[in-house]
Amino acid sequence: MLATPDRPWKGVGLAVSCNMSRATFTRIFQQVTNTTSGEVLTQIRMVTAAKLVSESRMSVGLIAEKIGYQYEAFNRVFKRHYSTWPRCISVRGQGPICTYITLRGLKFWM
C-alpha cells in the first residue's frame, strides 16, 4: 500500500498478496495495527496527498488521480482528514501538514 497507494486495494487483494484468506488477513491486520486496512490506506493516501499539495505544482485533480481517488471524493476525504480543502494549502504555500501515519500509537514517517 505504501508503494502504490493509487492501486484499488481491497481486502481480498491484500490477503492474496500475503498468501492468506481474506478473513485471516483481516483478523491479523486488525490485531497488529489496531485498525483496518482501509483506514491505513486512507492515512497513507492523505499523507501522500498533503505532501504533493504542499510541495508540488500538480493540480488537485491530478493529485487525486495519482493517489487513487476521483476528484470529488478526494476533496471530501481530504477536508475530513485535515479540516481544510487541498486548494487552500497549495494557495497558501504551507509546508507539509503531516508526514507520518500512526498505528497503535507508533508514528511511521513517510
C-alpha positions as CSV (number, residue, x, y, z in Angstrom):
1,M,0.0,0.0,0.0
2,L,2.9,2.4,0.7
3,A,4.5,1.9,-2.7
4,T,1.3,2.1,-4.8
5,P,-1.4,4.0,-2.9
6,D,-3.3,4.6,-6.2
7,R,-4.0,0.9,-6.6
8,P,-7.6,0.0,-5.8
9,W,-6.6,-2.1,-2.7
10,K,-9.3,-4.4,-1.3
11,G,-9.1,-6.9,1.5
12,V,-9.0,-9.8,-1.0
13,G,-6.1,-8.4,-2.9
14,L,-4.1,-7.7,0.3
15,A,-4.8,-11.1,1.6
16,V,-3.7,-12.8,-1.7
17,S,-0.5,-10.8,-1.7
18,C,0.2,-12.2,1.8
19,N,-0.9,-15.7,0.9
20,M,-3.8,-15.6,3.4
21,S,-7.5,-15.9,3.3
22,R,-9.4,-12.6,3.5
23,A,-10.7,-13.4,7.0
24,T,-7.3,-14.4,8.3
25,F,-5.7,-11.3,6.8
26,T,-8.3,-9.0,8.2
27,R,-8.1,-10.6,11.7
28,I,-4.3,-10.4,11.9
29,F,-4.1,-7.0,10.4
30,Q,-6.5,-5.6,12.9
31,Q,-4.7,-7.4,15.8
32,V,-1.3,-6.0,14.7
33,T,-2.4,-2.4,13.8
34,N,-5.5,-1.9,15.9
35,T,-7.2,-0.5,12.8
36,T,-8.5,-1.7,9.4
37,S,-6.5,-1.9,6.2
38,G,-9.0,0.7,4.7
39,E,-8.2,3.2,7.4
40,V,-4.4,2.7,7.0
41,L,-4.8,3.1,3.2
42,T,-6.7,6.4,3.8
43,Q,-4.0,7.6,6.1
44,I,-1.3,6.7,3.6
45,R,-3.2,8.4,0.8
46,M,-3.8,11.6,2.8
47,V,-0.2,11.9,3.9
48,T,0.9,11.4,0.3
49,A,-1.7,14.0,-0.9
50,A,-0.7,16.6,1.7
51,K,3.0,16.3,0.6
52,L,2.1,16.6,-3.1
53,V,-0.3,19.5,-2.5
54,S,2.2,21.5,-0.4
55,E,5.4,20.6,-2.2
56,S,4.5,20.3,-5.9
57,R,2.7,22.3,-8.6
58,M,0.4,19.5,-9.5
59,S,-3.3,20.2,-9.9
60,V,-5.6,18.9,-7.2
61,G,-7.3,16.7,-9.8
62,L,-4.0,15.1,-10.8
63,I,-3.0,14.5,-7.2
64,A,-6.4,12.9,-6.6
65,E,-5.8,10.6,-9.5
66,K,-2.3,9.8,-8.5
67,I,-3.4,8.6,-5.1
68,G,-6.4,6.6,-6.3
69,Y,-9.4,9.0,-5.9
70,Q,-11.8,10.7,-8.1
71,Y,-11.7,14.5,-7.7
72,E,-14.9,15.0,-5.7
73,A,-14.2,12.1,-3.3
74,F,-10.6,13.2,-2.8
75,N,-11.7,16.8,-1.8
76,R,-14.3,15.3,0.7
77,V,-11.8,12.9,2.3
78,F,-9.0,15.5,2.4
79,K,-11.3,18.0,4.1
80,R,-12.5,15.5,6.6
81,H,-8.9,14.4,7.4
82,Y,-7.2,17.9,7.6
83,S,-10.2,20.3,8.2
84,T,-9.3,22.3,5.1
85,W,-9.5,22.0,1.4
86,P,-6.5,20.9,-0.6
87,R,-6.6,24.0,-2.7
88,C,-6.3,26.2,0.4
89,I,-3.0,24.6,1.3
90,S,-1.4,24.9,-2.1
91,V,-2.6,28.5,-2.4
92,R,-1.2,29.5,0.9
93,G,2.1,27.7,0.2
94,Q,2.1,26.0,3.6
95,G,4.6,23.2,4.3
96,P,3.6,19.6,4.7
97,I,0.7,19.1,7.2
98,C,1.6,15.6,8.3
99,T,4.3,13.3,7.1
100,Y,3.5,10.2,9.1
101,I,0.8,7.7,9.8
102,T,0.0,6.4,13.3
103,L,-0.6,2.8,14.1
104,R,-1.1,1.6,17.7
105,G,0.4,4.8,19.0
106,L,3.5,4.4,16.9
107,K,4.4,7.0,14.2
108,F,5.6,5.7,10.9
109,W,7.3,8.5,8.9
110,M,6.8,8.7,5.2
